[in-house]
Structures are given as structure tokens and as C-alpha cells.
Amino acid sequence: MRRSRQLRIVPGNHVTLLKNGGEFFPALIGAINASTVEIRLETYIFRDDVAGINIAEALKRAAQRGVKVQLLIDGVGSYKTPQAFFDAMQQVGIAVLVFRPERKFFNIKKSRLRRVHRKIALIDGKVGFVGGINLIDDMTECLSEFPRYDYAVQLEGPILADIYLEMVRLWRMVSWWKFGRNSASIPLPNFPKHVPTAILREAKVGNTNAFFAVRDNFRHRRDIENAYLVAIRNARHDIVITSPYFLPGRHFRHALISATRRGAKVTLLLQGRADHPMLQQATRALYTQLLGAGIRIFEYHRSMLHGKVAVVDDEWSTVGSSNLEPFSLFLNREANVVVIDETFASALRASVVEEIRLNATKLDPMDWQNRGWLDRTASWIAYGFARWVMGWLGFAKRWD
């Protein structure tokens, strides 16, 4: 397997777990309201619902008091949001860029599938947020009367330097795509001038070790996947993974199976209420192999599962935007934070285990093996279609 760069573990951070928009949105708005210098925000979905409007208003207030605000949205993820919503932000001085704008309702170009799926915010270089939570209300399109289930983290400390540089890099790239030679006219502050190096690289605010992992189509193609694989292959006793869209390749599946053979307990919490039924059926084609190897699988039915988190051995954990399926692992721009800290891992694991206890259904291996032929056929047709799509995109060998 092709190796990625060595990820840099950064000590001296403070990391706070945020569950659902109920905890994330107030924390984000509070940081925006306290901002004095600049705000950088990236999101896949920015919707004009209750939560989105509250965040947009906070951004406008910041811009009106002189804070520099840069917003990067995805052209597909935010396609349903009226342009007037973003025009109102630009009118008060907020810089808005769209990653690969979607101009056609039906577009089968492969490039259309490469999206900015990561969710990051950085305020004054002092407070950052990374996770799976879009700027959309928990109740919007959540497939249930209960809120969407998701996670993010609030970050303080030297790890923000890596996040800042990555956000600046992507902003410059998208600016160049959009404006070409005129991109030089877009006000882009130099790193040391607007966010002092001392704040980002030297100020330690806690005792937590962490690193920022991204997936792109250049130098970091497999960083997030490899971070998972290293942790799984070194697991001694326990692996808990939550992923709404789960269709990993052969290497990943074999790593999980090998962990069970070493005596580690592997638990998967996957989506029960499907917003993409075809992908869910393809995922279920893997259940027989995984259940047969002793992996425990739970499906979440209370509401829409959207969190992408994992805990290994009560020490290693990750929270981010990356699903464990081909689009996240091979196409999209994604961002995860990996935390090496027993206290944080214990809190995240306890949160996931409580959701499993209250709101998930455990799959019985024998019942699953004996399910009806119609369900089995639907799963394998969906899985075959997924393999065809991977071949069409040109990375079937990397996935298989």
C-alpha cells in the first residue's frame, strides 16, 4: 500500500467534544460573536434554515464590526440554498467562494463528484472547530422527529496552525480557479500578520496530543484512511467505529477482521434510516463476512446517523467529516482530527456506547444469514453497482 506523509502529532492542545448541533451551534456562534480579527469557515452544506440563518447573522455582525470573514461552500452540498442567502453576506463584506459550482441539474462528469466535504471553522487563530456537522439545523431533512446524530470538536492550541495553513491553501486554490490571474487582487492576509505565529505554534493551552489529517487529491490522498488503519492494526482490545456510510475496501475490512482474531472487540454503529438506500444496500452486502468474523454491527434507527467518529483502545480517537466509503476515501476533500488522549477517548466512547444502548439494534449473525432472498439479491445488486461505479471512476483496484 502506498504510504502517506508522516502525520505530525502536536502536543499542548485543549479539545472539547460537541454532540449534535445543540452543542455545536452555540459554541460556534459564541466564538464568532467574540471574534476581533478574522473568521474562516468551510462547509459542505450551508442551509437557510433556523440554524443556518443564526450563523449567517452572526457572520454578518462580525463583518460589520470590521472582522474579516471568508466563507467557502460546496457547489453541490449547498445547491438547494438560494443565492440571495449568500448575496446578503457578500453585501456586508463577507468573501464567499463556491467550490465547483453546480450549474446543471444533471451532470455526469467525474469531476462533479470531487467535493469539499470537510467542515472547519477557525476564529482569530485561537478557536477552531472540526467535525461532521454541516451548517444545517438538526431537524432539517433528518428522516425522523428526533435530531440528527453527529459530532464535532472545539480546538484550542498549537494544532490550529496546521488547520490555518490548510484553510489558506484551499482558499487560494479555489480563488485561482475562479479568478485566474486576478486572484491576486483578493485580499488574502499573510499568515504571521493576521494570526500571530506565537498564538498558533507556541501557545499551549492543554495537555492533549492531536493531529490534523486531511484527504485531498495531491499529497494527502490516503492520510485519513492510513490513520485509521494504523490504529486498527495496533488495536489490543477494543475498536468502536461510527460511520453513516460504510463501504471500505478490502484492506480496511481485513484489518478489522484481523483485529477480532487477535482478541479485540470490534463494534460498528451504522446507519439504519437510510437517506441513500442504494449505498445502504451495498453496505449490507458486507454484513455476512463481518458478522461471521465476530464483528458486532448495530444499526441506528432513532434518527439520521451522520457522525463519523472512532475510538481505539480508549486512547486513540478521531472526529471528522470522512465517511468510510469510496467517495470520502478517494474523491472528496475531508478533514479529521485525531486525538491521542485517554480522557477524551473515554468520553467519546461513552457517548457512542450510550447511543447504541438506547437507540440502536444489534444484528444477529444467524438472523442475518437467514434473511429473505429478496433482501440478499437487492444487496448484491447494489454492491455490484458500487463496484461498477468504482471501475468507472478509475480506482476499483485501490478499493477492492
Secondary structure, DSSP 8 states (H G I E B T S, - for coil): ---------EEEEEEEEEEHHHHHHHHHHHHHHT-SSEEEEEES-B-SSHHHHHHHHHHHHHHHTT-EEEEEEETTTTTTS-HHHHHHHHTTT-EEEEES----SS---GGGG--B--EEEEETTTEEEEES--BS-TTTT-SSSS--B-EEEEEESTHHHHHHHHHHHHHHHHHHHHHGGGGGGS----HHHHS-HIIIII---SSEEEEEEEE-SSS-SSHHHHHHHHHHHT-SSEEEEEESSB---HHHHHHHHHHHHTT-EEEEEEESS-SSHHHHHHHHTTHHHHHHTT-EEEEE-SS-B---EEEETTTEEEEES--BSHIIIIISBEEEEEEE-HHHHHHHHHHHHHHHHHHEEE--HHHHHTS-HHHHHHHHHHHHHHHHHHHHHT-HHHH-
